[in-house]
Amino acid sequence: MVIYRDGEQLSASYITQNDDDGEIKLQGTIQLDNASFILQNENNNIIFRGTIKPDTKEGDLLDGTFTNVEKSHFSLVHTHAIGNTYEKRYSIPGTNTEDIEEFAKKIKEYIIENNKQGFAELIDYPINIKTNDKKIAINSAEEFEKKYDDIINSDFNLALSKAYTKYLNSNPTGIMLANGKIWINYMNDKEGLRIFAINN
């Protein structure tokens, strides 16, 4: 879930692990005097209602009830900050939120499909990668394809198959996918978005 605040007004959206489900949009308010909030969708049949609990041992928490047909408890931990609006979710010059998240989705799909050629063509070369406990330089997509099975091991494959492709963590270095297993950035107008680091 991502939440934006403007005074006492909140706008938010959340996703499921299924990339094809799309984002569910929410609107709501925060009451600063008692640190309570409510978020609900347009039809008022999806509702998050709860309180903000700062500085717990898990971190800053949003804790309360989630209603979607039935009520259930939820507890959300703050993990990272992203941009102030959907359009500026990532501070990467030359590209936009939609292109970045579509690129991340393509990476995930190629890994799941074992599409060696497609994945290799998404990388900015040369790239240094660990294989068989040694760091090596790979200079082309053709060379990467030959070493693909040594690089994309079962643990790496599993991490990517479970990765979210929206609400990604980013910093001035780039954008991380699967908690930093893959880093991407916008290279230039000719190359566009590319993978520049793989941590297997």
N, CA, C and O of each residue as an XYZ file, in Angstrom:
800
protein
N       0.843     -1.193      0.000
C       0.000      0.000      0.000
C       0.883      1.248      0.000
O       1.937      1.284      0.634
N       0.429      2.260     -0.721
C       1.087      3.564     -0.695
C       0.054      4.599     -0.281
O      -1.084      4.576     -0.750
N       0.458      5.513      0.605
C      -0.459      6.532      1.140
C       0.157      7.916      0.957
O       1.325      8.133      1.279
N      -0.646      8.856      0.433
C      -0.236     10.252      0.299
C      -1.119     11.101      1.211
O      -2.323     10.868      1.318
N      -0.507     12.086      1.864
C      -1.245     12.942      2.777
C      -1.161     14.390      2.337
O      -0.092     14.869      1.957
N      -2.287     15.089      2.386
C      -2.345     16.525      2.144
C      -3.186     17.123      3.265
O      -4.414     17.155      3.182
N      -2.514     17.597      4.317
C      -3.247     18.055      5.498
C      -3.933     16.878      6.159
O      -3.281     15.904      6.536
N      -5.272     16.964      6.302
C      -6.026     15.859      6.894
C      -6.589     14.914      5.843
O      -7.226     13.917      6.183
N      -6.358     15.221      4.559
C      -6.870     14.376      3.477
C      -5.840     13.309      3.093
O      -4.646     13.592      2.988
N      -6.316     12.091      2.889
C      -5.461     10.981      2.491
C      -5.918     10.434      1.143
O      -7.116     10.343      0.878
N      -4.981     10.079      0.313
C      -5.277      9.282     -0.878
C      -4.307      8.110     -0.865
O      -3.149      8.253     -0.474
N      -4.784      6.969     -1.289
C      -3.965      5.761     -1.181
C      -4.340      4.781     -2.278
O      -5.351      4.942     -2.961
N      -3.513      3.771     -2.431
C      -3.830      2.642     -3.296
C      -3.057      1.443     -2.785
O      -2.038      1.582     -2.109
N      -3.555      0.269     -3.116
C      -2.827     -0.938     -2.736
C      -2.919     -1.966     -3.849
O      -3.769     -1.879     -4.735
N      -2.021     -2.943     -3.779
C      -1.961     -3.996     -4.788
C      -1.932     -5.351     -4.105
O      -1.641     -5.452     -2.913
N      -2.232     -6.386     -4.863
C      -2.057     -7.757     -4.408
C      -0.784     -8.301     -5.060
O      -0.121     -7.594     -5.820
N      -0.446     -9.559     -4.761
C       0.768    -10.121     -5.341
C       0.571    -10.478     -6.819
O       1.544    -10.732     -7.530
N      -0.678    -10.497     -7.279
C      -0.964    -10.758     -8.686
C      -0.829     -9.455     -9.476
O      -1.636     -8.540     -9.309
N       0.191     -9.371    -10.338
C       0.464     -8.145    -11.084
C      -0.703     -7.710    -11.967
O      -0.823     -6.530    -12.296
N      -1.566     -8.658    -12.354
C      -2.658     -8.326    -13.264
C      -3.882     -7.760    -12.554
O      -4.824     -7.323    -13.216
N      -3.891     -7.756    -11.224
C      -5.055     -7.253    -10.478
C      -5.200     -5.742    -10.564
O      -6.310     -5.219    -10.461
N      -4.088     -5.034    -10.752
C      -4.152     -3.579    -10.805
C      -4.245     -2.969     -9.420
O      -4.332     -3.679     -8.418
N      -4.226     -1.644     -9.375
C      -4.255     -0.921     -8.110
C      -5.686     -0.640     -7.676
O      -6.532     -0.292     -8.500
N      -5.956     -0.792     -6.386
C      -7.241     -0.411     -5.815
C      -7.063      0.955     -5.171
O      -6.233      1.120     -4.277
N      -7.846      1.942     -5.626
C      -7.711      3.331     -5.161
C      -8.581      3.580     -3.927
O      -9.703      3.084     -3.824
N      -8.037      4.353     -3.007
C      -8.735      4.682     -1.769
C      -8.630      6.177     -1.478
O      -7.674      6.832     -1.892
N      -9.617      6.707     -0.768
C      -9.596      8.086     -0.277
C      -9.975      8.063      1.197
O     -10.658      7.148      1.658
N      -9.523      9.086      1.941
C      -9.882      9.112      3.347
C      -9.346     10.321      4.070
O      -8.936     11.313      3.466
N      -9.361     10.208      5.389
C      -8.914     11.316      6.242
C      -8.113     10.783      7.418
O      -8.190      9.606      7.770
N      -7.339     11.685      8.017
C      -6.600     11.390      9.239
C      -7.015     12.396     10.307
O      -7.140     13.590     10.034
N      -7.225     11.907     11.520
C      -7.550     12.771     12.652
C      -6.299     12.902     13.515
O      -5.905     11.948     14.186
N      -5.675     14.071     13.502
C      -4.392     14.240     14.163
C      -4.495     14.192     15.683
O      -3.535     13.821     16.358
N      -5.668     14.570     16.233
C      -5.784     14.612     17.696
C      -5.722     13.234     18.339
O      -5.251     13.100     19.468
N      -6.197     12.194     17.626
C      -6.137     10.847     18.195
C      -5.412      9.844     17.285
O      -5.478      8.635     17.510
N      -4.715     10.360     16.249
C      -3.906      9.539     15.334
C      -4.723      8.421     14.684
O      -4.215      7.322     14.459
N      -5.988      8.709     14.386
C      -6.824      7.706     13.729
C      -6.983      8.060     12.247
O      -6.788      9.208     11.848
N      -7.337      7.059     11.441
C      -7.517      7.299     10.008
C      -8.581      6.359      9.466
O      -8.902      5.335     10.069
N      -9.116      6.732      8.320
C     -10.020      5.868      7.571
C      -9.694      6.024      6.091
O      -9.444      7.131      5.614
N      -9.699      4.918      5.377
C      -9.490      4.890      3.931
C     -10.554      3.970      3.328
O     -10.797      2.877      3.840
N     -11.189      4.418      2.235
C     -12.185      3.561      1.610
C     -12.227      3.798      0.107
O     -11.813      4.845     -0.392
N     -12.740      2.792     -0.600
C     -12.824      2.906     -2.057
C     -14.084      3.667     -2.449
O     -14.881      4.059     -1.597
N     -14.247      3.866     -3.730
C     -15.352      4.682     -4.255
C     -16.714      4.117     -3.871
O     -17.652      4.876     -3.626
N     -16.831      2.784     -3.815
C     -18.109      2.145     -3.514
C     -18.331      1.914     -2.017
O     -19.364      1.384     -1.610
N     -17.355      2.317     -1.207
C     -17.421      2.145      0.257
C     -17.571      0.686      0.696
O     -18.097      0.420      1.777
N     -17.117     -0.256     -0.129
C     -17.171     -1.660      0.284
C     -15.785     -2.223      0.627
O     -15.665     -3.384      1.017
N     -14.750     -1.405      0.482
C     -13.411     -1.733      0.960
C     -12.999     -0.613      1.905
O     -12.881      0.541      1.492
N     -12.781     -0.950      3.162
C     -12.512      0.081      4.182
C     -11.352     -0.338      5.072
O     -11.331     -1.444      5.611
N     -10.393      0.558      5.215
C      -9.337      0.425      6.216
C      -9.599      1.475      7.282
O      -9.703      2.664      6.978
N      -9.705      1.036      8.538
C      -9.957      1.957      9.640
C      -9.019      1.588     10.783
O      -8.953      0.424     11.180
N      -8.283      2.583     11.322
C      -7.364      2.231     12.387
C      -6.645      3.415     12.973
O      -7.087      4.557     12.850
N      -5.518      3.127     13.620
C      -4.711      4.163     14.265
C      -3.254      4.029     13.857
O      -2.809      2.972     13.409
N      -2.523      5.121     14.022
C      -1.095      5.148     13.741
C      -0.336      4.903     15.042
O      -0.576      5.576     16.044
N       0.576      3.939     15.021
C       1.377      3.616     16.202
C       2.850      3.805     15.854
O       3.469      2.906     15.286
N       3.420      4.966     16.189
C       4.816      5.221     15.821
C       5.800      4.519     16.752
O       5.491      4.216     17.904
N       6.984      4.271     16.219
C       8.132      3.807     17.014
C       7.880      2.516     17.790
O       8.342      2.378     18.923
N       7.155      1.569     17.194
C       7.049      0.257     17.832
C       8.308     -0.539     17.501
O       9.139     -0.077     16.720
N       8.460     -1.728     18.083
C       9.660     -2.524     17.803
C       9.699     -2.995     16.348
O      10.772     -3.289     15.821
N       8.527     -3.066     15.693
C       8.488     -3.420     14.260
C       8.696     -2.203     13.365
O       8.968     -2.344     12.173
N       8.567     -0.997     13.945
C       8.642      0.233     13.169
C       7.347      1.010     13.334
O       6.568      0.732     14.245
N       7.108      1.982     12.459
C       5.854      2.749     12.485
C       4.735      1.871     11.916
O       4.862      1.333     10.816
N       3.643      1.730     12.668
C       2.560      0.831     12.273
C       1.270      1.579     11.989
O       0.966      2.590     12.623
N       0.508      1.059     11.014
C      -0.903      1.385     10.848
C      -1.647      0.131     11.278
O      -1.456     -0.934     10.690
N      -2.491      0.242     12.295
C      -3.113     -0.934     12.890
C      -4.613     -0.717     12.956
O      -5.069      0.353     13.358
N      -5.403     -1.747     12.556
C      -6.839     -1.572     12.607
C      -7.588     -2.703     11.966
O      -7.135     -3.847     11.993
N      -8.747     -2.395     11.380
C      -9.585     -3.405     10.745
C      -9.711     -3.123      9.255
O      -9.761     -1.972      8.823
N      -9.761     -4.199      8.485
C      -9.927     -4.146      7.032
C     -11.256     -4.807      6.716
O     -11.485     -5.956      7.094
N     -12.139     -4.088      6.023
C     -13.441     -4.635      5.665
C     -13.546     -4.779      4.154
O     -13.409     -3.805      3.415
N     -13.788     -5.999      3.709
C     -14.066     -6.308      2.300
C     -14.940     -7.554      2.326
O     -14.436     -8.676      2.273
N     -16.248     -7.353      2.409
C     -17.253     -8.392      2.680
C     -17.192     -8.779      4.159
O     -18.185     -8.639      4.873
N     -16.019     -9.272      4.632
C     -15.854     -9.611      6.040
C     -14.805     -8.695      6.665
O     -13.979     -8.110      5.965
N     -14.852     -8.580      8.000
C     -13.862     -7.782      8.717
C     -12.680     -8.651      9.112
O     -12.848     -9.813      9.482
N     -11.484     -8.081      9.031
C     -10.288     -8.775      9.511
C      -9.305     -7.730     10.033
O      -9.391     -6.551      9.689
N      -8.374     -8.181     10.866
C      -7.378     -7.282     11.431
C      -6.258     -7.075     10.430
O      -5.908     -8.000      9.697
N      -5.687     -5.876     10.386
C      -4.494     -5.640      9.574
C      -3.488     -4.846     10.384
O      -3.848     -4.105     11.298
N      -2.225     -5.012     10.035
C      -1.142     -4.251     10.652
C      -0.094     -4.012      9.576
O       0.546     -4.954      9.109
N       0.084     -2.749      9.178
C       1.017     -2.386      8.114
C       2.234     -1.699      8.697
O       2.114     -0.810      9.540
N       3.412     -2.116      8.243
C       4.662     -1.528      8.705
C       5.204     -0.600      7.636
O       5.233     -0.962      6.460
N       5.638      0.596      8.028
C       6.269      1.520      7.083
C       7.611      0.941      6.648
O       8.464      0.652      7.487
N       7.802      0.769      5.330
C       9.053      0.183      4.824
C       9.936      1.214      4.141
O      11.145      1.242      4.373
N       9.344      2.068      3.294
C      10.145      3.070      2.608
C       9.240      4.168      2.059
O       8.032      3.992      1.901
N       9.866      5.302      1.775
C       9.136      6.438      1.220
C       9.309      6.465     -0.287
O      10.372      6.127     -0.807
N       8.251      6.872     -0.988
C       8.342      7.075     -2.433
C       7.857      8.485     -2.741
O       7.562      9.252     -1.825
N       7.771      8.833     -4.018
C       7.487     10.211     -4.414
C       6.159     10.752     -3.912
O       5.334     10.017     -3.370
N       5.970     12.055     -4.103
C       4.810     12.737     -3.549
C       3.511     12.483     -4.299
O       2.431     12.659     -3.735
N       3.596     12.073     -5.564
C       2.404     11.796     -6.359
C       2.664     10.563     -7.201
O       3.798     10.095     -7.312
N       1.577     10.032     -7.804
C       1.753      8.869     -8.686
C       2.730      9.184     -9.806
O       3.606      8.375    -10.113
N       2.588     10.350    -10.417
C       3.428     10.715    -11.560
C       4.895     10.837    -11.160
O       5.781     10.588    -11.977
N       5.160     11.219     -9.907
C       6.536     11.416     -9.443
C       6.898     10.392     -8.362
O       7.585     10.707     -7.391
N       6.426      9.180     -8.553
C       6.689      8.129     -7.573
C       8.185      7.833     -7.469
O       8.679      7.496     -6.393
N       8.904      7.960     -8.581
C      10.350      7.699     -8.602
C      11.067      8.921     -9.161
O      10.671      9.463    -10.193
N      12.120      9.349     -8.479
C      12.839     10.558     -8.911
C      13.953     10.192     -9.889
O      15.125     10.480     -9.647
N      13.574      9.554    -10.995
C      14.516      9.148    -12.035
C      14.258     10.006    -13.274
O      13.200      9.879    -13.891
N      15.199     10.876    -13.652
C      14.978     11.725    -14.838
C      14.847     10.894    -16.108
O      15.460      9.835    -16.243
N      14.039     11.392    -17.030
C      13.942     10.775    -18.345
C      12.868      9.735    -18.503
O      12.627      9.266    -19.615
N      12.204      9.355    -17.409
C      11.187      8.313    -17.501
C      10.048      8.628    -16.539
O      10.039      9.682    -15.902
N       9.083      7.710    -16.435
C       7.924      7.970    -15.592
C       7.517      6.705    -14.845
O       8.054      5.624    -15.087
N       6.571      6.854    -13.943
C       6.138      5.753    -13.083
C       5.651      4.561    -13.888
O       6.053      3.427    -13.624
N       4.788      4.805    -14.869
C       4.212      3.700    -15.650
C       5.303      2.903    -16.359
O       5.291      1.673    -16.318
N       6.246      3.588    -17.010
C       7.307      2.890    -17.742
C       8.194      2.077    -16.802
O       8.584      0.957    -17.131
N       8.511      2.634    -15.641
C       9.364      1.937    -14.674
C       8.681      0.671    -14.179
O       9.305     -0.390    -14.135
N       7.416      0.766    -13.809
C       6.731     -0.398    -13.260
C       6.425     -1.436    -14.340
O       6.381     -2.630    -14.043
N       6.216     -1.011    -15.573
C       6.057     -1.962    -16.683
C       7.376     -2.680    -16.965
O       7.382     -3.871    -17.276
N       8.493     -1.957    -16.856
C       9.811     -2.564    -17.056
C      10.072     -3.608    -15.964
O      10.565     -4.699    -16.253
N       9.744     -3.276    -14.721
C       9.907     -4.233    -13.620
C       9.051     -5.479    -13.847
O       9.491     -6.598    -13.582
N       7.837     -5.281    -14.337
C       6.943     -6.415    -14.616
C       7.523     -7.297    -15.727
O       7.420     -8.522    -15.670
N       8.129     -6.671    -16.732
C       8.742     -7.434    -17.829
C       9.898     -8.289    -17.308
O      10.039     -9.449    -17.693
N      10.725     -7.708    -16.430
C      11.833     -8.460    -15.835
C      11.294     -9.703    -15.130
O      11.787    -10.812    -15.342
N      10.281     -9.505    -14.294
C       9.697    -10.616    -13.539
C       9.135    -11.683    -14.485
O       9.349    -12.876    -14.269
N       8.425    -11.263    -15.522
C       7.839    -12.210    -16.473
C       8.913    -13.021    -17.178
O       8.765    -14.233    -17.337
N       9.993    -12.371    -17.604
C      11.065    -13.085    -18.301
C      11.733    -14.106    -17.397
O      12.104    -15.187    -17.853
N      11.893    -13.774    -16.103
C      12.489    -14.726    -15.161
C      11.564    -15.932    -14.983
O      12.011    -17.077    -15.045
N      10.277    -15.671    -14.762
C       9.312    -16.763    -14.563
C       9.223    -17.654    -15.801
O       9.128    -18.876    -15.685
N       9.254    -17.038    -16.992
C       9.138    -17.786    -18.252
C      10.450    -18.428    -18.682
O      10.489    -19.160    -19.671
N      11.543    -18.154    -17.930
C      12.882    -18.625    -18.306
C      13.261    -18.128    -19.704
O      13.876    -18.848    -20.491
N      12.878    -16.881    -19.991
C      13.169    -16.260    -21.286
C      14.575    -15.651    -21.238
O      14.738    -14.465    -20.951
N      15.569    -16.466    -21.517
C      16.968    -16.061    -21.367
C      17.323    -14.902    -22.299
O      17.972    -13.941    -21.886
N      16.895    -15.001    -23.551
C      17.223    -13.957    -24.523
C      16.563    -12.640    -24.160
O      17.206    -11.591    -24.193
N      15.270    -12.687    -23.811
C      14.556    -11.469    -23.452
C      15.170    -10.784    -22.246
O      15.347     -9.566    -22.243
N      15.498    -11.565    -21.214
C      16.091    -11.004    -20.011
C      17.463    -10.401    -20.316
O      17.770     -9.297    -19.868
N      18.282    -11.122    -21.072
C      19.639    -10.655    -21.387
C      19.627     -9.331    -22.127
O      20.551     -8.530    -21.984
N      18.581     -9.093    -22.921
C      18.502     -7.855    -23.697
C      18.085     -6.647    -22.855
O      18.099     -5.519    -23.348
N      17.716     -6.867    -21.599
C      17.315     -5.771    -20.703
C      18.485     -5.206    -19.900
O      18.309     -4.269    -19.121
N      19.676     -5.770    -20.086
C      20.833     -5.428    -19.252
C      21.723     -4.399    -19.942
O      21.883     -4.407    -21.162
N      22.294     -3.520    -19.134
C      23.293     -2.557    -19.608
C      24.680     -3.202    -19.462
O      25.108     -3.524    -18.353
N      25.364     -3.383    -20.577
C      26.691     -4.037    -20.577
C      27.798     -3.002    -20.735
O      27.599     -1.939    -21.324
N      28.991     -3.343    -20.185
C      29.355     -4.555    -19.428
C      28.755     -4.524    -18.027
O      28.460     -3.456    -17.490
N      28.578     -5.708    -17.442
C      28.045     -5.834    -16.090
C      28.877     -6.858    -15.329
O      29.242     -7.899    -15.874
N      29.173     -6.560    -14.071
C      29.911     -7.498    -13.222
C      28.929     -8.322    -12.401
O      28.068     -7.777    -11.711
N      29.067     -9.647    -12.486
C      28.127    -10.556    -11.831
C      28.889    -11.700    -11.177
O      29.922    -12.148    -11.674
N      28.353    -12.162    -10.050
C      28.963    -13.312     -9.379
C      28.425    -14.602     -9.982
O      27.211    -14.769    -10.103
N      29.310    -15.509    -10.357
C      28.924    -16.830    -10.818
C      29.957    -17.826    -10.332
O      31.160    -17.597    -10.459
N      29.489    -18.927     -9.776
C      30.376    -19.950     -9.198
C      31.354    -19.325     -8.204
O      32.546    -19.632     -8.205
N      30.815    -18.432     -7.347
C      31.594    -17.776     -6.284
C      32.704    -16.865     -6.797
O      33.635    -16.547     -6.057
N      32.616    -16.444     -8.054
C      33.615    -15.515     -8.606
C      32.901    -14.373     -9.303
O      31.873    -14.575     -9.950
N      33.453    -13.160     -9.169
C      32.936    -12.001     -9.913
C      33.540    -12.010    -11.296
O      34.758    -12.090    -11.455
N      32.675    -11.926    -12.308
C      33.160    -11.881    -13.687
C      32.488    -10.730    -14.416
O      31.407    -10.287    -14.029
N      33.123    -10.254    -15.460
C      32.546     -9.210    -16.311
C      31.877     -9.879    -17.506
O      32.481    -10.713    -18.180
N      30.637     -9.510    -17.757
C      29.914    -10.009    -18.935
C      29.680     -8.825    -19.851
O      29.167     -7.788    -19.432
N      30.061     -8.994    -21.106
C      30.121     -7.855    -22.028
C      29.012     -7.792    -23.074
O      28.920     -6.815    -23.816
N      28.172     -8.818    -23.141
C      27.133     -8.804    -24.181
C      25.973     -9.705    -23.782
O      26.098    -10.541    -22.888
N      24.834     -9.522    -24.465
C      23.658    -10.349    -24.218
C      23.940    -11.805    -24.570
O      23.479    -12.714    -23.880
N      24.687    -12.023    -25.629
C      25.016    -13.386    -26.049
C      25.830    -14.101    -24.968
O      25.590    -15.270    -24.664
N      26.792    -13.381    -24.397
C      27.622    -13.954    -23.335
C      26.779    -14.236    -22.088
O      26.971    -15.253    -21.421
N      25.847    -13.332    -21.778
C      24.987    -13.526    -20.611
C      24.123    -14.770    -20.782
O      23.975    -15.556    -19.847
N      23.552    -14.952    -21.971
C      22.699    -16.121    -22.224
C      23.435    -17.422    -21.943
O      22.859    -18.358    -21.388
N      24.702    -17.481    -22.323
C      25.488    -18.705    -22.124
C      25.680    -19.004    -20.638
O      25.783    -20.167    -20.248
N      25.728    -17.964    -19.809
C      25.965    -18.145    -18.372
C      24.678    -18.001    -17.547
O      24.718    -17.995    -16.316
N      23.564    -17.888    -18.225
C      22.289    -17.604    -17.564
C      21.998    -18.572    -16.423
O      21.656    -18.143    -15.321
N      22.130    -19.863    -16.674
C      21.767    -20.864    -15.671
C      22.677    -20.825    -14.446
O      22.270    -21.241    -13.361
N      23.891    -20.335    -14.607
C      24.786    -20.182    -13.462
C      24.430    -18.939    -12.641
O      24.644    -18.897    -11.429
N      23.889    -17.940    -13.317
C      23.585    -16.658    -12.660
C      22.199    -16.671    -12.032
O      22.041    -16.296    -10.870
N      21.202    -17.096    -12.786
C      19.810    -17.087    -12.322
C      19.524    -18.421    -11.649
O      18.923    -19.316    -12.243
N      19.967    -18.543    -10.393
C      19.801    -19.793     -9.661
C      18.388    -19.900     -9.082
O      17.580    -18.985     -9.247
N      18.089    -21.004     -8.410
C      16.726    -21.255     -7.935
C      16.290    -20.235     -6.878
O      15.134    -19.812     -6.876
N      17.200    -19.836     -5.978
C      16.852    -18.839     -4.958
C      16.531    -17.491     -5.587
O      15.581    -16.816     -5.189
N      17.342    -17.105     -6.582
C      17.128    -15.847     -7.293
C      15.788    -15.894     -8.027
O      15.016    -14.937     -7.988
N      15.524    -17.002     -8.688
C      14.273    -17.177     -9.436
C      13.069    -17.060     -8.506
O      12.079    -16.413     -8.847
N      13.154    -17.684     -7.333
C      12.052    -17.642     -6.379
C      11.820    -16.214     -5.870
O      10.679    -15.764     -5.768
N      12.909    -15.510     -5.553
C      12.787    -14.127     -5.065
C      12.117    -13.239     -6.105
O      11.270    -12.414     -5.761
N      12.487    -13.399     -7.376
C      11.891    -12.571     -8.437
C      10.443    -12.948     -8.692
O       9.619    -12.077     -8.967
N      10.119    -14.234     -8.604
C       8.747    -14.669     -8.871
C       7.777    -14.137     -7.818
O       6.585    -14.002     -8.092
N       8.280    -13.830     -6.604
C       7.435    -13.298     -5.530
C       7.508    -11.777     -5.426
O       6.818    -11.183     -4.598
N       8.328    -11.147     -6.248
C       8.572     -9.701     -6.117
C       7.372     -8.879     -6.576
O       6.676     -9.239     -7.525
N       7.149     -7.766     -5.879
C       6.170     -6.786     -6.331
C       6.808     -5.923     -7.410
O       8.009     -5.654     -7.363
N       6.015     -5.491     -8.378
C       6.540     -4.666     -9.467
C       5.999     -3.236     -9.415
O       6.184     -2.463    -10.355
N       5.338     -2.894     -8.324
C       4.896     -1.521     -8.063
C       5.388     -1.125     -6.676
O       5.809     -1.976     -5.893
N       5.331      0.196     -6.372
C       5.755      0.710     -5.067
C       7.188      0.285     -4.748
O       7.488     -0.141     -3.633
N       8.057      0.407     -5.733
C       9.440     -0.060     -5.589
C      10.272      0.930     -4.776
O      10.026      2.136     -4.787
N      11.245      0.395     -4.083
C      12.159      1.229     -3.304
C      13.195      1.831     -4.244
O      13.710      1.144     -5.126
N      13.503      3.120     -4.058
C      14.478      3.774     -4.929
C      15.308      4.761     -4.130
O      14.916      5.202     -3.050
N      16.460      5.096     -4.682
C      17.343      6.118     -4.119
C      18.113      6.741     -5.278
O      17.856      6.382     -6.427
N      19.040      7.652     -5.028
C      19.754      8.287     -6.143
C      20.530      7.310     -7.042
O      20.851      7.636     -8.185
N      20.829      6.105     -6.515
C      21.545      5.104     -7.322
C      20.642      4.483     -8.375
O      21.093      4.202     -9.486
N      19.372      4.266     -8.043
C      18.445      3.623     -8.964
C      17.243      3.064     -8.238
O      16.897      3.515     -7.146
N      16.604      2.074     -8.854
C      15.387      1.465     -8.328
C      15.639     -0.018     -8.121
O      16.182     -0.693     -8.996
N      15.240     -0.523     -6.952
C      15.506     -1.936     -6.675
C      14.249     -2.777     -6.821
O      13.139     -2.358     -6.493
N      14.475     -3.974     -7.324
C      13.426     -4.975     -7.494
C      13.820     -6.187     -6.663
O      14.989     -6.570     -6.638
N      12.844     -6.796     -5.978
C      13.096     -7.973     -5.140
C      14.136     -7.668     -4.069
O      15.102     -8.411     -3.896
N      13.927     -6.561     -3.352
C      14.814     -6.166     -2.249
C      16.277     -6.066     -2.668
O      17.177     -6.424     -1.908
N      16.502     -5.577     -3.878
C      17.863     -5.314     -4.325
C      18.515     -6.443     -5.098
O      19.700     -6.365     -5.420
N      17.755     -7.501     -5.405
C      18.319     -8.559     -6.257
C      18.661     -7.984     -7.631
O      19.648     -8.376     -8.255
N      17.828     -7.050     -8.090
C      18.048     -6.376     -9.374
C      17.906     -4.876     -9.157
O      17.008     -4.423     -8.447
N      18.810     -4.105     -9.782
C      18.742     -2.641     -9.778
C      18.561     -2.161    -11.211
O      19.200     -2.662    -12.136
N      17.676     -1.180    -11.376
C      17.427     -0.630    -12.707
C      17.563      0.888    -12.674
O      17.435      1.520    -11.625
N      17.827      1.457    -13.850
C      17.896      2.909    -13.978
C      17.684      3.285    -15.430
O      17.754      2.442    -16.325
N      17.422      4.570    -15.652
C      17.281      5.103    -17.004
C      18.660      5.531    -17.485
O      19.298      6.393    -16.880
N      19.114      4.927    -18.572
C      20.475      5.174    -19.050
C      20.561      6.413    -19.962
O      21.314      7.345    -19.680
N      19.795      6.411    -21.034
C      19.764      7.536    -21.970
C      18.579      7.347    -22.907
O      17.869      6.347    -22.814
N      18.362      8.296    -23.805
C      17.208      8.214    -24.708
C      17.276      7.007    -25.628
O      16.236      6.472    -26.012
N      18.471      6.566    -25.988
C      18.620      5.432    -26.899
C      18.352      4.106    -26.201
O      17.622      3.262    -26.720
N      18.945      3.924    -25.017
C      18.810      2.650    -24.305
C      17.581      2.589    -23.413
O      17.012      1.515    -23.218
N      17.164      3.725    -22.872
C      16.031      3.750    -21.969
C      16.345      3.072    -20.643
O      17.463      3.179    -20.139
N      15.370      2.381    -20.079
C      15.559      1.687    -18.804
C      16.371      0.425    -19.007
O      16.178     -0.302    -19.982
N      17.281      0.169    -18.081
C      18.128     -1.017    -18.178
C      18.451     -1.535    -16.776
O      18.439     -0.784    -15.800
N      18.737     -2.826    -16.700
C      19.281     -3.437    -15.481
C      20.766     -3.098    -15.446
O      21.487     -3.325    -16.417
N      21.220     -2.547    -14.306
C      22.652     -2.230    -14.227
C      23.363     -3.019    -13.115
O      24.589     -2.961    -13.013
N      22.609     -3.757    -12.278
C      23.233     -4.585    -11.251
C      22.349     -5.786    -10.963
O      21.125     -5.678    -10.904
N      22.996     -6.935    -10.786
C      22.320     -8.176    -10.416
C      23.057     -8.754     -9.216
O      24.256     -9.026     -9.284
N      22.327     -8.940     -8.109
C      22.934     -9.458     -6.876
C      22.358    -10.841     -6.581
O      21.329    -10.991     -5.922
N      23.058    -11.826     -7.091
C      22.559    -13.203     -6.964
C      23.271    -13.952     -5.855
O      22.976    -15.122     -5.611
